[in-house]
Amino acid sequence: MLTRCTYCDHHVHTATLDAKGRCGNCVNDVKRRWDHRKERRETVVDPYEGVRAQRNMLLAATDWTNFAPLSAERKAAWDAYRQALRDITEQPIPVEWPVKPE
């Protein structure tokens, strides 16, 4: 006898449905999605991920200092700031952000 799967609405033999009325394909699909969620939970989160994203944004915002006509003193200050940004991941969390020169 054919019955509709409660999950995907396909016609299947009644004997192949599970207790919730799902066909074998749907049971496997639900299991696959559950396994994917489980994998996501077990993924190790890098604590410096957000720090790197912020650092990269700040570095990109100061790229202009490489090409701008700055005095030697201002150029050195910007270079030191940019180097401090590059070295930020060597600090323990929470990091202390360098102060942007004026």
GUGU-943306 format. One line per 10 residues: number of its first residue (from 1); their letters; for each residue x, y, z of N, C-alpha, C, O. Coordinates in Angstrom, 1 decimal. Layout:
BEGIN
NUM = A = X/Y/Z/X/Y/Z/X/Y/Z/X/Y/Z  ...
***
This chain:
BEGIN
1 = MLTRCTYCDH = 0.8/-1.2/0.0/0.0/0.0/0.0/0.9/1.2/0.0/1.9/1.3/0.7  0.5/2.2/-0.8/1.3/3.5/-0.9/0.7/4.5/0.1/-0.5/4.7/0.2  1.6/5.3/0.7/1.2/6.4/1.6/2.1/7.5/1.3/3.2/7.4/0.8  1.7/8.7/1.7/2.5/9.9/1.5/3.5/10.1/2.7/3.1/9.9/3.9  4.7/10.5/2.4/5.7/10.8/3.5/5.2/12.1/4.1/4.9/13.0/3.4  5.2/12.2/5.4/4.8/13.4/6.1/5.8/14.6/6.0/5.4/15.7/6.3  7.0/14.2/5.6/8.0/15.2/5.5/8.2/15.8/4.1/8.2/17.0/3.9  8.3/14.9/3.1/8.5/15.4/1.7/7.3/15.2/0.8/7.3/15.7/-0.4  6.2/14.5/1.3/5.0/14.4/0.5/5.1/13.4/-0.7/4.3/13.4/-1.6  6.2/12.6/-0.7/6.4/11.6/-1.8/5.5/10.4/-1.4/5.3/10.1/-0.3
11 = HVHTATLDAK = 5.1/9.6/-2.5/4.4/8.4/-2.3/5.4/7.3/-2.1/6.3/7.1/-2.9  5.3/6.6/-1.0/6.1/5.5/-0.6/5.3/4.3/0.0/4.2/4.5/0.3  5.9/3.1/0.0/5.3/2.0/0.7/5.1/2.3/2.2/6.1/2.7/2.8  4.0/2.0/2.7/3.8/2.2/4.1/4.8/1.5/5.0/5.2/2.0/6.1  5.3/0.4/4.6/6.3/-0.4/5.4/7.6/0.3/5.5/8.4/0.0/6.4  7.9/1.3/4.6/9.2/2.0/4.6/9.2/3.2/5.4/10.2/3.9/5.6  8.0/3.6/6.0/8.0/4.8/6.8/8.5/4.6/8.2/8.3/3.5/8.7  9.1/5.6/8.8/9.5/5.4/10.2/8.3/5.8/11.1/7.2/6.0/10.6  8.5/5.8/12.4/7.4/6.1/13.4/6.8/7.4/13.2/5.6/7.6/13.6  7.5/8.4/12.7/7.0/9.7/12.5/6.4/9.9/11.1/6.0/11.0/10.7
21 = GRCGNCVNDV = 6.3/8.8/10.3/5.7/8.9/9.0/6.7/9.4/7.9/6.2/9.9/6.9  8.0/9.4/8.1/8.9/9.9/7.1/9.5/8.7/6.4/9.7/7.6/6.9  9.8/9.0/5.1/10.4/8.0/4.2/11.9/7.9/4.5/12.5/8.8/5.3  12.6/6.9/4.0/14.1/6.7/4.2/14.9/7.9/3.8/15.8/8.3/4.5  14.5/8.6/2.7/15.3/9.7/2.2/15.2/10.9/3.2/16.2/11.6/3.5  14.0/11.1/3.7/13.8/12.2/4.7/14.5/11.9/6.0/15.1/12.9/6.6  14.5/10.7/6.5/15.1/10.3/7.7/16.6/10.6/7.6/17.3/11.2/8.5  17.2/10.2/6.4/18.6/10.5/6.2/18.9/12.0/6.1/19.9/12.4/6.6  18.0/12.7/5.5/18.2/14.2/5.3/18.2/14.8/6.7/19.0/15.7/7.0  17.2/14.4/7.6/17.2/15.0/8.9/18.4/14.6/9.7/19.0/15.5/10.4
31 = KRRWDHRKER = 18.9/13.4/9.6/20.1/12.9/10.3/21.3/13.7/9.8/22.1/14.1/10.6  21.4/14.0/8.5/22.5/14.7/7.9/22.5/16.1/8.4/23.6/16.7/8.8  21.3/16.8/8.5/21.3/18.1/9.0/21.6/18.2/10.5/22.3/19.1/11.0  21.2/17.2/11.3/21.5/17.1/12.7/23.0/16.9/12.9/23.6/17.6/13.7  23.6/16.0/12.1/25.1/15.8/12.1/25.8/17.1/11.8/26.9/17.4/12.5  25.3/17.9/10.9/26.0/19.2/10.5/25.9/20.1/11.7/26.9/20.8/11.9  24.8/20.2/12.3/24.7/21.1/13.5/25.6/20.7/14.6/26.2/21.5/15.3  25.7/19.4/14.8/26.6/18.8/15.8/28.1/19.2/15.5/28.8/19.6/16.4  28.4/19.1/14.2/29.8/19.5/13.8/30.0/20.9/14.1/31.1/21.3/14.6  29.1/21.8/13.8/29.2/23.2/14.0/29.4/23.5/15.5/30.2/24.4/15.8
41 = RETVVDPYEG = 28.7/22.8/16.4/28.9/23.0/17.8/30.3/22.6/18.3/30.8/23.2/19.2  30.8/21.6/17.7/32.1/21.0/18.1/33.3/21.8/17.5/34.4/21.5/17.9  33.0/22.7/16.6/34.1/23.5/15.9/34.8/24.4/17.0/34.1/25.1/17.7  36.1/24.4/17.0/36.8/25.2/17.9/36.8/26.7/17.4/37.1/26.9/16.2  36.5/27.6/18.2/36.4/29.0/17.9/37.7/29.7/18.2/38.2/29.5/19.3  38.3/30.4/17.2/39.5/31.1/17.4/39.2/32.4/18.1/38.5/33.2/17.6  39.8/32.6/19.3/39.5/33.8/20.1/40.0/35.1/19.4/39.5/36.2/19.7  41.0/34.9/18.5/41.5/36.1/17.9/40.8/36.4/16.6/41.2/37.4/15.9  39.8/35.7/16.2/39.1/35.9/14.9/38.6/37.4/14.8/38.8/38.0/13.8  37.9/37.8/15.9/37.3/39.2/15.9/38.4/40.2/16.0/38.3/41.3/15.4
51 = VRAQRNMLLA = 39.5/39.9/16.7/40.6/40.8/16.8/41.3/41.0/15.4/41.6/42.2/15.1  41.5/39.9/14.7/42.1/40.0/13.4/41.2/40.8/12.4/41.7/41.6/11.6  39.9/40.6/12.5/39.0/41.3/11.6/39.0/42.8/11.9/39.1/43.6/11.0  39.0/43.2/13.2/39.1/44.6/13.5/40.4/45.2/13.1/40.5/46.3/12.6  41.5/44.4/13.4/42.8/44.9/13.0/43.0/45.1/11.5/43.5/46.1/11.1  42.4/44.2/10.7/42.5/44.3/9.3/41.7/45.5/8.8/42.2/46.2/7.8  40.6/45.8/9.4/39.8/47.0/9.0/40.6/48.3/9.4/40.7/49.2/8.6  41.3/48.3/10.5/42.0/49.5/10.9/43.3/49.6/10.0/43.6/50.8/9.7  43.9/48.5/9.7/45.1/48.6/8.8/44.6/49.1/7.4/45.3/50.0/6.8  43.5/48.6/6.9/43.0/49.1/5.6/42.7/50.6/5.6/42.9/51.3/4.6
61 = ATDWTNFAPL = 42.2/51.0/6.7/41.8/52.5/6.8/43.0/53.4/6.9/42.9/54.6/6.7  44.2/52.8/7.2/45.4/53.6/7.3/46.4/53.3/6.1/47.5/53.8/6.2  45.9/52.6/5.1/46.8/52.4/4.0/47.3/53.6/3.3/48.3/53.7/2.7  46.5/54.7/3.4/46.8/55.9/2.7/48.1/56.5/3.2/48.8/57.3/2.5  48.5/56.1/4.4/49.8/56.7/5.0/51.0/56.2/4.3/52.1/56.8/4.4  50.9/55.1/3.5/52.0/54.6/2.7/52.3/55.5/1.5/53.4/55.5/1.0  51.3/56.3/1.1/51.5/57.0/-0.2/51.3/58.5/0.0/51.6/59.3/-0.9  51.0/59.0/1.2/50.7/60.4/1.5/52.1/61.1/1.8/53.0/60.5/2.3  52.2/62.3/1.3/53.4/63.1/1.6/53.3/63.6/3.1/52.8/64.6/3.4  53.9/62.8/4.0/54.0/63.1/5.4/55.4/63.5/5.8/56.4/63.1/5.2
71 = SAERKAAWDA = 55.5/64.3/6.9/56.8/64.6/7.5/57.4/63.3/8.0/56.6/62.3/8.3  58.7/63.3/8.2/59.3/62.1/8.7/58.8/61.7/10.1/58.7/60.5/10.4  58.5/62.7/10.9/58.0/62.4/12.3/56.6/61.8/12.2/56.3/60.8/12.9  55.7/62.3/11.4/54.3/61.8/11.3/54.4/60.4/10.6/53.6/59.5/11.0  55.3/60.2/9.6/55.4/58.9/9.0/55.9/57.9/10.0/55.3/56.8/10.0  56.8/58.2/10.8/57.3/57.3/11.9/56.2/56.9/12.8/56.0/55.8/13.2  55.3/57.9/13.2/54.2/57.7/14.1/53.2/56.7/13.5/52.7/55.8/14.2  52.9/57.0/12.2/51.9/56.1/11.6/52.5/54.7/11.4/51.8/53.7/11.5  53.8/54.6/11.0/54.4/53.3/10.9/54.4/52.5/12.2/54.2/51.3/12.2  54.7/53.2/13.3/54.7/52.5/14.6/53.3/52.1/14.9/53.1/51.0/15.5
81 = YRQALRDITE = 52.2/52.9/14.6/50.8/52.5/14.9/50.5/51.3/14.1/49.9/50.3/14.6  50.8/51.3/12.8/50.5/50.1/11.9/51.3/48.9/12.4/50.7/47.8/12.3  52.5/49.0/12.8/53.2/47.8/13.3/52.6/47.3/14.6/52.5/46.1/14.8  52.1/48.2/15.5/51.4/47.8/16.7/50.2/47.0/16.4/49.8/46.1/17.0  49.5/47.4/15.3/48.3/46.7/14.9/48.6/45.3/14.3/48.0/44.4/14.6  49.7/45.2/13.6/50.2/43.9/13.1/50.5/43.0/14.2/50.3/41.8/14.1  51.1/43.5/15.3/51.5/42.7/16.4/50.4/42.4/17.5/50.7/41.8/18.5  49.2/42.9/17.2/48.1/42.8/18.2/47.8/41.4/18.6/47.4/41.2/19.8  48.0/40.4/17.7/47.6/39.1/18.1/48.6/38.4/19.0/48.4/37.3/19.4  49.7/39.1/19.3/50.7/38.5/20.2/50.4/38.9/21.6/51.0/38.3/22.6
91 = QPIPVEWPVK = 49.4/39.7/21.8/48.9/40.1/23.2/47.9/39.1/23.6/47.2/38.5/22.8  47.7/38.9/25.0/46.6/38.1/25.5/45.3/38.8/25.3/45.3/40.0/25.3  44.2/38.0/25.3/42.9/38.6/25.2/42.5/39.0/26.6/42.7/38.2/27.5  41.9/40.2/26.9/41.5/41.2/25.9/42.8/42.0/25.5/43.6/42.3/26.4  42.8/42.4/24.3/44.0/43.1/23.8/43.8/44.6/24.1/42.7/45.1/24.3  45.0/45.3/24.1/45.0/46.7/24.3/45.3/47.3/23.0/46.4/47.2/22.4  44.3/48.0/22.4/44.5/48.6/21.1/45.4/49.8/21.1/45.3/50.6/22.0  46.3/50.0/20.1/47.1/51.1/20.0/46.3/52.4/19.7/45.3/52.3/19.1  46.9/53.5/20.1/46.2/54.8/19.9/46.6/55.3/18.5/47.8/55.4/18.2  45.6/55.7/17.7/45.9/56.2/16.4/46.5/57.6/16.5/46.1/58.5/17.2
101 = PE = 47.6/57.8/15.7/48.3/59.2/15.8/47.4/60.2/15.1/46.6/59.9/14.2  47.6/61.4/15.5/46.8/62.5/14.8/47.6/63.3/13.8/47.1/64.2/13.2
***
